[in-house]
Amino acid sequence: MSGRMPRLMIVDDERHVRESLAHWFTEDGYDVVTAASGQEALDTIGRWDVDVIVSDIKMPGMDGLELQNRIHEKNPQAAIILVTAYASVATAVQALKEGAYDYMVKPFDPEQLSQVVARAYEKVHLTTENTTLKQRLAAAEPPFVVGTSREMGQVMELVDMVSPTETSVLIRGESGTGKELIARLIHLRGTRPYGPVVAVNCGALSESLLESELFGHEKGAFTGASNRRKGKIELADGGTLFLDEIGEVTPKVQVELLRALEERKITRLGGTQEIPVNFRLVCATNRDLEEAIREGEFREDLYFRINVFSISIPPLRERAEDIAPIADHFLRRFATAMGRQVTGFSEDARELIDNYEWPGNVRELANAIERALVVCRGDQLTAEHLPIQLHDDETESLGGNYSMAVLEGRHIEKVLRLHGFNVTHAAKALGIDRVTLYNKMRKYGIERP
């Protein structure tokens, strides 16, 4: 729930009531949907995950009390606020006894209703977070995903050391090494485990989109901004903000981010109000930030803000003893998900997996195992099921049989893997621009692992 706007449903048979409340709460930052009857509300809830429902009691057909009971059958965690122009003690008692969050009498002050809705949403939010916390903890810490080698043991010692503090952490490592997993471990072992962990891939968005994603925007801030929207920094309040690929942030956004870190306040795009925020910062990068500073591409003052405590995750090729247990883990995981009875690897498959350098690291290994399971029809994964790049040593001797197109495609894929599929770095190494590289990737069917 922490990654989206609060969702509110207004149920009332009077059109002007629905529209005025919808306008009010949209301005207040809610994602609002309306329904003119109890049945329409039920149909909508079947397609739309709602947090809070504000419903009239007296409506034709299904009344608000029956609707409340039907909603709780579908979504027991939703908070329901019932309103009516025909107040009675008996009705109020019945509504609350049957699970309503609150009961209000028309006409009511919209500000008062806003406060009740805000409290109801907070209750739903906390209930959901508490319910899922144990699942998140269990899912985040399987030891064989991060590895059991001495090198990963040292990484976990650093995680244990820094987690109980509020210190900002910079996680370094090649693409696919598990930097986000480590960030989530730090969050869950820290002082804010019940708060949200909000992740932003800074390298996947343009400058303007990243600004809006981080800081949010007010209605009318730019073309297409039809509603107010909270940014990821604001949504991370009380929890952890994870900025992946921090080295790709443009100088303009670096300045704005530095200000937010120093003052712990943000201003939405198009707005004037300063909003206080309280979050822990964890960043990740596969770039050499020190070199980026020397080249004038990264601010030194921001670097010192984010790099209070550094953790470096070694690539998979430098901890070969982790490859087999991680491969076994993904085999069990994907086989269970696909309903396949695959018990293990053949000797030739195990040899290929152990001897390959895995430039895409754990992410590439996971993709290779998943792909192999798709094509496997027996009870073991064999060498023939594994992707072609694992067979490179066997096929290099056949170079004379390759066309120029095949050779170019293979070379581009190797360079991309060497640079962890960072398109900017790979294009520079190949001596071509990013657009040309993207076109060639599409031409040869090369996808990021």
C-alpha positions in Angstrom: 0.0 0.0 0.0 2.9 2.4 0.7 3.8 2.8 -3.0 0.4 4.4 -4.1 -2.1 7.0 -3.2 -4.8 6.2 -0.6 -7.9 4.9 -2.3 -11.3 6.1 -1.3 -14.8 5.2 -2.5 -17.8 7.5 -2.2 -21.2 5.7 -2.3 -24.4 7.8 -2.5 -27.5 7.9 -4.6 -27.4 11.7 -4.8 -25.2 12.8 -7.7 -24.2 16.2 -6.3 -23.1 14.6 -3.0 -20.9 12.1 -4.8 -19.3 14.7 -7.1 -18.7 17.3 -4.3 -17.1 14.8 -2.0 -15.0 13.3 -4.9 -13.7 16.7 -5.8 -13.0 17.5 -2.1 -11.0 14.3 -1.5 -9.2 14.4 -4.8 -7.9 17.8 -3.9 -6.8 16.3 -0.5 -4.6 13.7 -2.3 -6.9 10.7 -2.5 -7.5 8.4 -5.5 -11.3 8.6 -5.6 -13.9 6.4 -7.2 -17.7 6.8 -6.9 -20.7 4.6 -7.0 -24.4 5.5 -7.2 -25.7 2.3 -5.5 -24.6 -0.6 -3.2 -24.5 -3.0 -6.1 -22.3 -0.6 -8.2 -20.0 -0.3 -5.2 -19.6 -4.1 -4.9 -18.9 -4.4 -8.6 -16.3 -1.7 -8.4 -14.6 -3.3 -5.4 -14.3 -6.5 -7.3 -12.0 -4.6 -9.8 -10.4 -1.9 -7.5 -8.6 -2.4 -4.2 -10.2 0.2 -1.9 -8.9 1.4 1.5 -11.7 3.5 2.8 -15.4 3.6 1.9 -17.8 6.5 2.7 -21.3 5.3 2.2 -24.8 6.7 2.7 -27.1 4.4 4.7 -30.5 5.2 3.1 -30.3 4.2 -0.6 -32.7 2.4 -3.0 -32.1 -1.3 -3.2 -29.2 -2.3 -1.0 -28.8 0.0 2.0 -25.5 1.0 3.6 -25.7 -1.5 6.4 -26.1 -4.4 4.0 -23.3 -3.0 1.7 -21.0 -2.9 4.7 -21.5 -6.6 5.4 -21.0 -7.5 1.8 -17.8 -5.4 1.5 -16.3 -7.0 4.6 -16.9 -10.4 3.0 -14.7 -9.3 0.1 -12.3 -7.0 1.8 -12.3 -7.4 5.6 -9.5 -4.8 6.1 -11.4 -1.9 4.4 -12.6 0.9 6.7 -16.2 1.9 6.2 -17.7 5.2 7.3 -21.5 5.4 7.2 -23.4 8.7 6.8 -27.1 9.4 7.0 -29.5 12.3 7.2 -31.8 10.2 9.5 -29.9 9.9 12.7 -30.9 7.4 15.4 -29.1 5.9 18.3 -30.2 2.4 17.3 -28.9 2.8 13.7 -25.5 4.1 15.0 -25.1 1.3 17.4 -26.0 -1.3 14.8 -23.5 0.2 12.3 -20.7 0.2 14.8 -21.5 -3.3 16.1 -21.4 -4.6 12.5 -17.9 -3.2 11.9 -18.3 0.4 10.7 -15.2 2.5 11.5 -17.4 5.5 12.2 -20.9 7.0 11.8 -21.7 10.6 10.8 -24.9 12.6 10.4 -25.7 14.8 7.5 -25.1 17.7 7.1 -21.5 17.4 8.2 -18.4 19.6 8.0 -16.2 18.3 5.2 -13.1 19.1 7.3 -14.5 16.8 10.0 -15.1 14.1 7.5 -11.5 14.5 6.2 -10.1 13.9 9.6 -12.2 10.8 10.1 -11.2 9.5 6.7 -7.5 10.2 7.4 -7.7 8.3 10.7 -9.5 5.4 9.0 -6.9 5.2 6.3 -4.1 5.3 8.9 -5.7 2.3 10.7 -6.0 0.3 7.4 -2.4 1.2 6.5 -1.0 0.1 9.8 -3.1 -3.1 9.8 -1.8 -4.1 6.4 1.8 -3.3 7.3 1.6 -5.3 10.5 0.0 -8.3 8.7 2.6 -8.4 6.0 5.7 -7.7 8.1 6.5 -11.3 9.0 6.1 -12.3 5.3 8.4 -9.6 4.2 11.0 -10.6 6.8 10.8 -14.2 5.8 11.0 -13.4 2.1 13.9 -11.0 2.5 16.4 -13.2 4.3 16.9 -16.6 2.7 20.7 -17.0 3.3 21.4 -18.8 0.1 20.1 -15.8 -2.0 22.8 -13.5 -0.8 25.3 -16.3 -0.4 27.2 -18.1 2.4 30.7 -17.4 1.2 33.3 -15.6 3.4 32.9 -12.5 1.2 29.2 -12.4 1.7 29.7 -13.1 5.4 31.7 -9.9 5.6 28.9 -8.0 3.8 26.3 -9.3 6.3 28.5 -8.2 9.2 28.4 -4.7 7.9 24.6 -5.0 7.4 24.3 -6.0 11.1 26.6 -3.2 12.2 24.8 -0.3 10.4 21.1 -1.5 10.4 20.3 -0.4 14.0 21.5 3.2 13.3 19.9 6.0 11.2 23.1 6.3 9.2 22.8 6.8 5.4 24.2 3.8 3.5 25.7 3.6 0.0 25.7 0.1 -1.5 28.1 -0.5 -4.3 28.2 -3.4 -6.7 27.8 -4.5 -10.3 24.3 -4.8 -11.7 22.5 -7.9 -10.5 24.5 -8.5 -7.3 21.5 -8.0 -5.0 21.9 -4.4 -3.9 18.2 -3.9 -3.4 18.0 -7.1 -1.3 20.7 -5.7 1.0 18.8 -2.3 1.2 15.7 -4.1 2.3 17.5 -6.1 4.9 19.0 -2.9 6.3 15.4 -1.5 6.5 13.9 -4.5 8.1 16.7 -4.9 10.7 16.7 -1.2 11.5 14.7 1.1 13.7 11.8 1.6 11.2 10.8 -2.0 10.2 7.1 -1.1 10.4 7.5 1.9 8.1 7.4 1.8 4.3 10.5 1.1 2.2 10.1 3.1 -1.0 12.4 2.3 -4.0 13.2 4.5 -6.9 15.2 3.5 -10.0 16.9 6.8 -10.7 18.5 5.5 -14.0 15.2 4.6 -15.5 13.6 8.0 -15.6 14.2 11.3 -17.4 15.1 14.4 -15.4 11.5 15.8 -15.4 9.9 12.4 -14.6 12.4 11.8 -11.8 11.7 15.2 -10.2 8.0 14.4 -10.2 8.6 10.9 -8.9 10.7 12.0 -6.0 9.0 15.3 -5.0 5.4 14.8 -6.2 3.4 17.6 -7.9 0.4 19.8 -7.4 -2.6 19.9 -9.7 -1.7 21.9 -12.8 2.1 21.9 -12.1 2.6 20.8 -15.7 0.6 19.5 -18.7 -1.1 16.3 -17.7 -0.9 17.0 -13.9 -4.7 16.7 -13.3 -4.4 15.8 -9.7 -2.1 16.4 -6.7 0.4 13.5 -6.3 2.7 12.7 -3.4 6.3 11.9 -4.4 8.3 9.0 -3.3 10.3 11.0 -0.7 7.0 12.0 1.0 5.7 8.4 0.8 8.9 7.2 2.5 8.2 9.4 5.6 8.7 7.2 8.7 10.5 4.5 6.7 13.4 4.1 4.2 14.0 5.7 0.8 16.0 3.5 -1.5 17.6 5.3 -4.5 18.9 2.8 -6.9 21.4 3.9 -9.6 22.0 7.2 -7.8 25.0 7.8 -10.0 22.7 8.5 -13.0 20.9 11.4 -11.3 21.3 14.7 -13.3 23.1 17.7 -11.7 19.8 19.6 -11.4 18.1 16.8 -9.5 21.3 16.3 -7.4 20.9 19.9 -6.1 17.2 19.4 -5.2 18.0 16.1 -3.6 20.8 17.5 -1.5 18.5 20.3 -0.2 15.9 17.7 0.8 18.6 15.7 2.7 20.0 18.7 4.4 16.7 20.4 5.4 14.5 17.3 5.6 11.8 19.3 3.8 10.5 19.1 0.3 8.2 21.2 -1.9 6.0 19.5 -4.5 6.5 20.6 -8.1 4.2 23.6 -8.7 3.7 24.1 -5.0 4.9 26.6 -2.4 4.3 24.7 0.9 7.3 23.0 2.5 6.5 19.5 3.7 8.7 18.0 6.5 9.9 14.5 5.8 11.6 11.9 8.1 13.2 9.0 6.3 16.3 6.8 6.3 18.3 7.0 3.1 19.9 4.0 1.4 21.4 4.4 -2.1 23.0 2.0 -4.6 25.2 2.4 -7.6 27.3 0.4 -10.1 29.2 3.5 -11.0 32.6 4.8 -9.8 31.3 7.9 -8.0 34.7 9.2 -7.2 35.5 9.2 -10.9 32.2 10.9 -11.6 33.1 13.6 -9.2 36.4 14.2 -10.9 34.6 14.4 -14.3 32.2 16.9 -12.8 29.2 14.6 -13.2 28.4 14.1 -9.5 28.4 16.7 -6.7 31.0 16.1 -4.0 28.7 17.5 -1.3 25.9 15.0 -2.2 28.5 12.2 -2.3 29.4 12.9 1.3 25.8 13.0 2.3 24.9 9.6 0.9 28.3 7.8 1.5 28.4 8.0 5.3 28.6 4.2 5.5 29.6 2.1 2.4 28.9 -1.6 1.7 30.5 -3.2 -1.4 28.9 -6.4 -2.8 31.4 -8.6 -4.6 30.4 -9.9 -8.1 29.4 -13.6 -8.3 32.6 -14.5 -10.1 34.6 -13.5 -7.0 32.6 -15.8 -4.7 32.3 -18.9 -6.8 31.3 -21.0 -3.8 27.9 -19.2 -3.7 27.0 -20.2 -7.3 25.8 -23.7 -6.6 23.6 -23.0 -3.5 22.1 -20.0 -5.3 21.4 -22.0 -8.4 19.8 -24.8 -6.3 17.6 -22.2 -4.6 16.3 -20.7 -7.8 15.7 -24.2 -9.2 13.5 -25.0 -6.2 11.8 -21.7 -6.4 10.9 -21.6 -10.1 10.1 -25.3 -10.3 7.5 -24.8 -7.5 6.1 -21.7 -9.2 5.7 -23.6 -12.5 4.5 -26.8 -10.9 7.4 -28.8 -12.4 9.0 -31.9 -11.0 12.6 -31.1 -11.7 14.9 -32.5 -9.0 18.3 -31.1 -9.9 21.1 -30.5 -12.4 22.9 -33.0 -14.6 26.7 -33.1 -14.2 27.3 -31.2 -17.5 24.8 -28.5 -16.5 26.4 -28.1 -13.1 29.9 -27.8 -14.7 28.7 -25.1 -17.1 27.0 -23.2 -14.3 30.1 -23.4 -12.0 32.6 -22.4 -14.7 30.7 -19.5 -16.2 31.7 -16.0 -14.9 28.1 -14.6 -14.6 28.7 -11.0 -15.6 25.0 -10.3 -14.9 25.5 -11.8 -11.4 22.6 -13.2 -9.4 20.0 -11.7 -11.7 21.5 -13.4 -14.7 21.8 -16.7 -12.8 18.1 -16.5 -11.8 17.1 -15.7 -15.4 19.2 -18.6 -16.8 17.6 -21.1 -14.4 14.0 -19.9 -15.1 14.6 -20.1 -18.9 16.1 -23.6 -18.6 13.0 -24.8 -16.6 10.7 -23.5 -19.3 12.4 -25.6 -22.0 13.2 -28.6 -19.8 10.9 -31.6 -20.2 12.6 -34.2 -18.0 13.3 -34.4 -14.3 16.8 -32.8 -14.6 18.2 -29.6 -16.1 20.9 -30.5 -18.6 23.5 -28.4 -20.4 21.3 -28.2 -23.5 18.6 -26.4 -21.5 21.0 -23.6 -20.5 21.3 -20.3 -22.4 23.8 -20.0 -25.3 26.2 -17.7 -23.5 27.1 -20.5 -21.0 28.4 -22.5 -24.0 30.7 -19.8 -25.3 33.9 -21.8 -24.8 32.5 -24.6 -26.9 31.2 -22.4 -29.7 34.1 -20.0 -30.1 35.9 -22.5 -32.2 33.1 -22.3 -34.8 33.8 -18.7 -35.6 34.2 -19.3 -39.3 30.7 -20.5 -39.5 29.2 -17.3 -38.1 27.8 -14.5 -40.3 28.9 -10.9 -39.6 25.5 -10.2 -38.1 25.8 -13.1 -35.6 29.3 -12.1 -34.7 28.2 -8.5 -34.1 25.2 -9.5 -32.0 27.4 -11.8 -29.9 30.0 -9.1 -29.4 27.4 -6.5 -28.4 25.9 -8.9 -25.9 29.3 -9.7 -24.4 30.2 -6.0 -24.0 26.8 -5.3 -22.4 27.3 -8.2 -20.0 30.8 -6.9 -19.2 29.3 -3.6 -18.2 26.4 -5.1 -16.2 24.0 -4.1 -19.0 24.6 -0.4 -18.3 23.7 0.9 -21.7 25.6 4.2 -21.3 28.9 2.5 -20.4 28.5 -0.2 -23.0 27.8 2.3 -25.8 30.9 4.3 -24.8 33.0 1.1 -24.9 31.6 0.1 -28.3 32.2 3.6 -29.7 28.5 4.2 -30.6 25.7 6.3 -29.1 22.9 5.0 -26.8 20.2 5.2 -29.5 22.3 3.1 -31.9 23.0 0.5 -29.2 19.3 0.3 -28.3 18.4 -0.3 -32.0 21.0 -3.1 -32.3 19.7 -4.7 -29.1 16.3 -4.8 -30.6 17.7 -6.1 -33.9 19.5 -9.0 -32.3 16.9 -9.7 -29.6 19.2 -8.8 -26.7 17.3 -8.2 -23.5 18.5 -7.0 -20.1 18.8 -9.9 -17.7 
